[in-house]
């Protein structure tokens, strides 16, 4: 049986959804669940809440939770690779494509990244466009910037624009 837990974070209210054995979704502020899932404080969801709070306090760099995101085999490969991007670091869509052995699939990597059902825990915010530009983010660029700043990722706003560039 799936359960959800609404958690207050510095980003706003997020919703964690888990089955019996693994976290399946994390909904960022403004996202809605497409199905009715009962609110329950299960041991797994309480553990996920604790790890999220530790992350936002700067006390946790890696999550130690069982994750079960629903997706295609290609999406699963991309999401596994996202989990290998270290805290405070970034990788481009093209780098991820090369790492999974499909160097011509950077656009498909972008689509898989966008469909990540467990953002933050699967750190899709660490993926950027070529040449260091931020690219997009399902939760909005403001949230992506806040997560990258939390992790100490060096960046700058390009003069005369609202474009953010990641510094190497």
ZIWOTA-V820069 format. One record per residue. N is the residue number from 1. RES is the residue in one small letter. PSI is psi as a letter, one per 40 degrees, with the letter a starting at -180 (* if undefined). OMEGA is omega in whole degrees, 0 to 359 (none if undefined). Layout:
{{N	RES	PSI	OMEGA} {N	RES	PSI	OMEGA}}
This chain:
{{1	x	h	178} {2	x	i	178} {3	x	i	177} {4	x	i	176} {5	x	h	178} {6	x	h	187} {7	x	h	175} {8	x	h	179} {9	x	i	175} {10	x	e	178} {11	x	e	188} {12	x	a	182} {13	x	h	173} {14	x	i	180} {15	x	h	174} {16	x	h	177} {17	x	h	180} {18	x	i	169} {19	x	a	181} {20	x	d	190} {21	x	e	186} {22	x	i	173} {23	x	h	184} {24	x	d	183} {25	x	i	167} {26	x	h	180} {27	x	h	179} {28	x	i	179} {29	x	h	180} {30	x	d	176} {31	x	i	177} {32	x	i	174} {33	x	i	181} {34	x	e	179} {35	x	i	178} {36	x	h	178} {37	x	h	183} {38	x	i	176} {39	x	h	180} {40	x	i	177} {41	x	g	178} {42	x	i	178} {43	x	d	180} {44	x	d	180} {45	x	d	176} {46	x	d	176} {47	x	d	178} {48	x	d	177} {49	x	d	180} {50	x	d	180} {51	x	d	177} {52	x	d	180} {53	x	d	177} {54	x	d	177} {55	x	d	182} {56	x	d	175} {57	x	e	181} {58	x	e	182} {59	x	e	184} {60	x	h	178} {61	x	d	180} {62	x	i	178} {63	x	i	181} {64	x	f	183} {65	x	i	171} {66	x	h	181} {67	x	i	178} {68	x	g	178} {69	x	h	177} {70	x	h	179} {71	x	i	179} {72	x	i	176} {73	x	d	178} {74	x	d	179} {75	x	d	179} {76	x	d	179} {77	x	d	180} {78	x	d	183} {79	x	d	176} {80	x	d	180} {81	x	d	177} {82	x	d	181} {83	x	e	178} {84	x	e	177} {85	x	h	183} {86	x	i	175} {87	x	h	178} {88	x	e	180} {89	x	i	177} {90	x	i	174} {91	x	i	180} {92	x	i	176} {93	x	d	179} {94	x	d	178} {95	x	d	179} {96	x	d	179} {97	x	d	178} {98	x	d	182} {99	x	d	179} {100	x	e	175} {101	x	e	180} {102	x	g	189} {103	x	e	180} {104	x	e	188} {105	x	f	184} {106	x	d	177} {107	x	d	178} {108	x	d	175} {109	x	d	177} {110	x	d	178} {111	x	d	177} {112	x	d	179} {113	x	d	180} {114	x	d	182} {115	x	e	179} {116	x	h	182} {117	x	e	182} {118	x	g	179} {119	x	i	185} {120	x	d	179} {121	x	d	166} {122	x	h	197} {123	x	g	178} {124	x	e	177} {125	x	e	180} {126	x	e	180} {127	x	h	184} {128	x	i	177} {129	x	i	176} {130	x	i	177} {131	x	e	172} {132	x	e	180} {133	x	i	186} {134	x	d	188} {135	x	a	182} {136	x	a	176} {137	x	h	182} {138	x	d	179} {139	x	e	182} {140	x	i	183} {141	x	d	179} {142	x	d	180} {143	x	d	179} {144	x	d	180} {145	x	d	180} {146	x	d	179} {147	x	d	180} {148	x	d	177} {149	x	d	177} {150	x	d	182} {151	x	e	178} {152	x	f	179} {153	x	h	181} {154	x	h	181} {155	x	i	176} {156	x	i	174} {157	x	h	181} {158	x	h	183} {159	x	h	178} {160	x	e	180} {161	x	i	169} {162	x	f	179} {163	x	h	179} {164	x	h	179} {165	x	h	175} {166	x	h	179} {167	x	h	180} {168	x	*	none}}
